[in-house]
Amino acid sequence: MPSTEEGCRSAKMDRLAKEELGEEPAQRERDIEAVRQWLLQQHGLNARTDRTTILRYLRGCKYSLEKTKAKLDVYYSSKGANPDMFQGRDPSDPKLRSILKKGLMVPLPGYDQQGRKVIFGRLGAWNPATDRPEDLFKAAGMLFDALFLDDEQTTIKGIVQANDMTGLTLAHVTSLPLPLVKRVLKTWQDGYPLRPKAVHYVYTPSAFDALFNLFKPFMREKMKKRIHIHGSDMDSLQRSVPREMLPQEYGGTAGTLASITEYWVGRIDHHRSWFLQDERHCADPKRQRSDFSEGSFRKLEFD
């Protein structure tokens, strides 16, 4: 029997999903079952078929069954094709744990004025001489998975990214192999049920242009229009990211960056068994990709 608190939270999520996505409970359940039956028919995909995962993708794709199917296929195919980013995701691994504890990317407490989660990144705070880019992206993926498991609102309202580029040098940029950048963006843009609404950059050094130009050719046009560069103007950033969400080091009141990082390392630790079990959910790289026509997919409801 759900608690009163759980019932209130569920009612709030239903209301937000109705307002943001036009979600209707009866159709939602039919779509969840349709996706589940499709997944079970995909030989070699080895996807999760639980309600939480499927609902996350449906909401992240605004209930387009075609897009939901395509994203699930890309995600599990990427997991099978990129073991360097998706295998060995054990938060107790010393090398991975050292990256997680750097606080290179953390969700901030609360939500912005539009109810969106803000992901705060410090993209120049890693050491290109000792930190493997593959491990950085692995840790970032684990953070997103922990956020998805903890925060239902994220895939309903979308996310905002705010990135401090302090410390970024050409050594960081040149240590990112172009094939890896392409693989990462393919997985994140086409495989994750993210709904990025804006990306903010602050304290951008001269090397920022080189990094931005590395990623820009692989970004969707819609995302390019959602990028905001604030230079060193924190007041400008705070007009988009409220002070009560920002760490103290950035003029905010949400606690120290170390405390926010510690919280999220704890949440990843909490989900350790999920991460270890999740490694079996990846596609056979040799499997044939699926057809994603909406009509053929919706037919599953009535077969």
C-alpha positions in Angstrom: 0.0 0.0 0.0 1.6 3.3 -1.1 2.2 5.9 1.6 0.4 9.2 1.7 3.6 10.9 0.6 4.1 8.5 -2.3 0.5 9.0 -3.4 0.9 12.8 -3.3 4.1 12.6 -5.3 2.5 10.3 -7.9 -0.5 12.6 -8.2 1.9 15.6 -8.8 3.8 13.6 -11.5 0.5 12.7 -13.2 -0.5 16.4 -13.2 2.9 17.6 -14.5 2.9 14.9 -17.2 -0.7 15.9 -18.2 0.3 19.6 -18.5 3.6 19.1 -20.2 3.0 16.0 -22.4 -0.7 15.6 -22.6 -0.4 12.3 -20.8 -3.6 10.3 -20.2 -3.4 7.4 -17.7 -5.4 4.9 -19.7 -3.4 5.5 -22.9 -0.2 5.6 -21.0 -0.7 2.1 -19.7 -1.6 0.9 -23.2 1.5 2.4 -24.6 3.7 1.0 -21.8 2.4 -2.5 -22.6 2.8 -2.0 -26.4 6.4 -1.0 -25.9 7.0 -3.9 -23.6 5.6 -6.4 -26.1 7.7 -4.8 -28.9 10.9 -5.1 -26.7 10.2 -8.7 -26.0 10.1 -9.4 -29.7 13.5 -7.8 -30.4 15.9 -10.7 -30.6 19.3 -9.8 -29.2 18.3 -6.3 -27.9 18.3 -7.5 -24.2 16.5 -4.4 -23.1 14.9 -3.7 -19.7 11.2 -4.2 -19.9 10.1 -2.8 -16.5 7.5 -0.1 -16.3 9.8 2.6 -14.9 12.3 2.4 -17.8 9.6 2.3 -20.5 7.7 5.2 -19.0 10.9 7.2 -18.8 11.4 6.8 -22.6 7.8 7.4 -23.5 7.9 10.7 -21.6 11.3 11.6 -22.9 9.9 11.1 -26.4 6.6 13.0 -25.7 4.7 9.7 -26.4 5.9 9.3 -29.9 6.1 5.5 -30.1 8.3 5.7 -33.2 10.9 7.9 -31.3 10.6 5.8 -28.2 11.3 2.6 -30.1 14.2 4.2 -32.0 15.8 5.6 -28.8 15.6 2.3 -26.9 17.2 0.6 -29.9 20.0 3.1 -30.1 20.6 3.0 -26.4 20.9 -0.7 -26.0 22.8 -1.0 -29.3 25.2 1.6 -28.0 25.7 -0.3 -24.8 26.6 -3.4 -26.7 28.9 -1.5 -29.1 30.7 0.6 -26.5 31.8 -1.6 -23.6 34.4 1.0 -22.7 31.6 3.3 -21.6 29.0 0.8 -20.3 30.8 -2.1 -18.8 32.5 -2.0 -15.4 30.2 0.6 -14.0 30.9 -0.2 -10.4 31.0 2.9 -8.2 33.4 1.1 -5.8 36.1 0.9 -8.6 38.9 3.2 -7.4 39.5 4.9 -10.7 35.9 5.5 -11.4 35.2 6.6 -7.9 38.0 9.2 -8.0 36.3 10.8 -11.1 32.8 10.7 -9.5 34.2 12.5 -6.4 35.7 15.3 -8.5 32.2 16.7 -9.0 32.7 17.2 -12.7 28.9 17.0 -13.3 26.2 17.1 -10.6 22.5 17.8 -10.6 21.7 20.8 -8.5 19.2 20.8 -5.6 15.6 21.7 -6.6 14.3 22.9 -9.9 14.4 26.2 -12.0 11.4 28.5 -12.5 10.1 26.1 -15.2 10.4 23.0 -13.0 13.5 21.7 -14.8 16.5 20.0 -13.2 19.8 21.8 -13.7 22.9 19.8 -14.3 26.0 21.7 -13.3 29.3 20.8 -15.0 32.9 21.8 -14.4 34.3 20.7 -17.8 37.9 21.9 -17.2 38.3 20.3 -13.8 39.7 17.0 -14.9 43.3 16.0 -15.6 44.0 15.0 -19.2 47.2 13.4 -18.2 45.6 10.9 -15.8 41.8 10.8 -16.5 40.7 8.7 -19.5 37.9 10.4 -21.5 36.1 7.0 -21.7 35.9 6.9 -17.9 34.7 10.5 -17.8 31.8 9.7 -20.1 31.1 6.5 -18.2 30.8 8.4 -14.9 28.6 11.0 -16.6 26.3 8.2 -17.8 26.1 6.8 -14.3 25.1 10.1 -13.0 22.3 10.5 -15.5 21.1 6.9 -14.7 21.0 7.7 -10.9 19.1 10.9 -11.6 16.6 9.0 -13.8 16.1 6.5 -11.0 15.6 9.1 -8.3 13.8 11.9 -10.1 10.7 11.2 -12.1 10.2 14.9 -12.9 13.4 15.1 -15.0 12.0 13.3 -18.0 8.7 15.2 -17.8 10.0 18.7 -17.6 13.5 18.3 -19.2 16.9 19.5 -18.1 19.1 22.6 -18.3 22.9 22.4 -18.3 25.1 25.0 -16.7 28.8 24.6 -17.3 31.7 26.3 -15.7 34.6 26.2 -18.2 37.3 27.4 -15.8 40.6 25.5 -16.3 39.8 24.3 -19.8 43.0 24.1 -21.9 43.9 22.9 -25.3 45.4 19.8 -23.6 41.8 18.9 -22.6 40.5 19.4 -26.1 43.2 17.5 -27.9 42.8 14.5 -25.5 39.2 13.9 -26.7 39.4 11.6 -29.8 37.0 12.7 -32.5 35.5 9.1 -32.9 34.8 9.0 -29.2 33.1 12.4 -29.3 30.9 11.1 -32.1 30.0 7.9 -30.2 29.2 9.8 -27.1 27.0 12.4 -28.8 25.2 9.7 -30.8 24.4 7.8 -27.6 23.4 10.9 -25.6 21.4 12.6 -28.3 19.7 9.6 -29.8 19.7 7.0 -27.0 19.0 8.8 -23.7 15.4 10.1 -23.0 16.8 13.5 -22.2 14.9 16.7 -23.1 17.6 19.4 -22.9 16.0 22.8 -22.9 19.1 25.0 -22.6 22.9 24.9 -22.2 24.7 27.7 -20.4 28.5 28.3 -20.4 30.3 30.6 -17.9 33.9 31.5 -17.4 34.8 30.5 -21.0 38.6 30.6 -21.6 40.3 30.9 -25.0 40.3 27.1 -25.4 36.5 27.0 -25.2 36.1 27.8 -28.9 38.2 24.8 -29.9 36.1 22.5 -27.7 32.8 24.0 -28.9 33.9 23.6 -32.5 34.8 20.0 -31.9 31.3 19.2 -30.7 29.2 21.6 -32.8 29.2 19.6 -36.1 27.5 16.7 -34.3 24.9 18.8 -32.5 21.3 19.1 -33.7 20.3 22.5 -35.1 17.6 22.8 -32.4 20.3 22.5 -29.6 22.6 25.0 -31.2 19.9 27.6 -30.8 19.6 26.8 -27.1 23.2 27.6 -26.2 23.9 30.6 -24.1 27.4 31.9 -23.5 27.8 34.2 -20.4 31.5 34.9 -20.5 32.4 35.7 -16.9 29.1 37.3 -16.0 27.6 35.3 -13.1 24.7 37.8 -12.8 23.7 36.8 -16.3 23.8 33.1 -15.5 21.7 33.7 -12.3 18.9 35.1 -14.4 18.5 31.6 -15.8 19.7 29.5 -12.9 18.3 30.7 -9.5 20.8 31.5 -6.7 19.0 29.1 -4.4 20.1 26.3 -6.8 23.7 27.3 -7.2 26.6 26.2 -5.0 28.1 28.7 -2.6 31.2 28.9 -4.7 29.1 30.5 -7.5 27.2 32.9 -5.3 24.4 30.5 -4.5 22.8 29.2 -1.4 22.5 25.5 -2.2 25.5 24.4 -0.1 29.0 23.7 -1.1 29.9 22.0 -4.3 31.6 19.3 -2.2 28.4 18.6 -0.3 26.3 18.4 -3.5 28.9 16.1 -5.0 29.0 13.9 -1.9 25.2 13.6 -2.0 25.2 12.3 -5.6 28.1 9.9 -5.0 26.0 8.5 -2.2 23.0 8.1 -4.6 25.2 6.3 -7.1 26.5 4.0 -4.3 22.8 3.4 -3.3 22.1 2.1 -6.8 25.3 0.0 -7.0 23.4 -3.3 -7.4 21.3 -1.8 -10.2 24.5 -0.8 -12.1 26.0 -4.2 -11.7 22.9 -6.0 -12.8 22.4 -3.5 -15.7 25.5 -4.7 -17.5 23.6 -7.7 -18.9 21.1 -5.3 -20.6 23.0 -4.6 -23.8 22.4 -5.5 -27.4 24.3 -8.2 -29.4 26.4 -6.0 -31.7 25.6 -8.4 -34.6 21.8 -8.1 -34.3 19.8 -6.5 -37.2 18.4 -3.1 -36.4 14.6 -2.7 -36.3 12.0 -1.0 -38.4 10.7 2.1 -36.6 7.5 2.9 -38.5 4.9 4.3 -36.1 2.1 2.4 -37.9 3.7 -1.0 -37.6 4.4 -0.4 -33.9 1.0 0.8 -32.9 -0.4 -2.3 -34.6 1.1 -4.3 -31.7 -1.7 -3.0 -29.4 -4.3 -4.7 -31.4 -2.7 -7.9 -32.6 
